Amino acid sequence: MTPDPIATSTIAQRAFAAMELAPISSYGDESDQARAAREHYPAALDEVLEHYDWSFARQIFRLPMVAPAPGEVIDPVLRHAFRLPGDLLALRHVYGGDKAAWRIDGDLLRSALQAQPVIRATMRPLREADMPALFRAAVALQLAVTLSARFVTTRTKRVDLKADLADAIYAAKEHDAHTASAARMDGLPEQPDWAREAIL
C-alpha cells in the first residue's frame, strides 16, 4: 500500500511530532525522514490493523470455489479450496467454521465443506480519510515507535513512545467497540481484554 497522494500526511506529521522532531513537509520530499516514513508507513498501518477487528476495515465475503489444477494433489481431508480476497490482511472468522475443519494455505482457504464459506475479514483501507481519528493516532504512534530506533537518541523517549502506543491502541479499540453490540460476534464465551489488563 502506498501513502495517500496528498501534499502532507497527517499520520506522518503526528509521528514526527510524537518523536519531538520537526514534521516532514511532504511524503515526496527527499529528506531522510520522508524516505523513512514512506518505507515504514505500510507496515505500521498493517501492525495496528492486525491488533483488532476494526469496524471501518471489516468486510464480509462469500468465497468463490477454486477448481484444482490438472495433476494437483488434493488434500484428502480438506478437499475443497476457496479463493481469499487479494487485499485481505487478517481473517477474523469463518462462519460455520466451528462445525467443519478449515485451513489457510497462501491465498486459499481449504475446507471439508463443499458449500462456499462466508468469512469476516480485516481489509486494508485505501485512504487515511477512511480511518477514524483515534485509529490514525495509533498508526502515527506505531510509525513513531518504528522510526524512533533511527531518529530518537534517548532510550527513555523510545520507552515512552511504546507506552503511548499501547494507550492509543486501547483508546481506539474502546471507541470502536461501541460500533456493535456487546456480545461477541463469533459466538464464543466472553474473555477478558488481555491488552487492557496488561496496560492497567
DAQUI-V54213 format. One record per backbone hydrogen bond with DSSP energy under -1.0 kcal/mol. CO is the residue of the C=O (numbers start at 1). NH is the residue of the N-H. Records with the same first field share a line. If there is no record, write none. Layout:
BEGIN
CO->NH ; NH
END
This chain:
BEGIN
4->6
9->13
10->14
11->15
12->16
13->17
14->18
15->19
16->21
17->20
26->29
31->35
32->36
33->37
34->38
35->39
36->40
37->41
40->44
41->45
42->46
43->47
44->48
45->49
46->50
49->52
52->54
55->58
57->123
59->121
61->119
64->83
69->72
80->111
81->66
82->109
85->88
87->124
90->122
93->120
94->97
96->99
101->112
103->110
105->108
107->84
108->105
109->82
110->103
111->80
117->63
118->95
119->61
120->92 ; 93
121->59
122->89 ; 90
127->130
128->131
132->136
133->137
134->138
135->139
136->140
137->141
138->142
139->143
140->144
141->145
142->146
143->147
144->148
147->150 ; 151
148->152
154->158
155->159
156->160
157->161
158->162
159->163
160->164
161->165
162->166
163->167
164->168
165->169
166->170
167->171
168->172
169->173
170->174
171->175
172->176
173->177
175->178
176->179
177->180
192->194
193->197
194->198
195->199
196->200
END
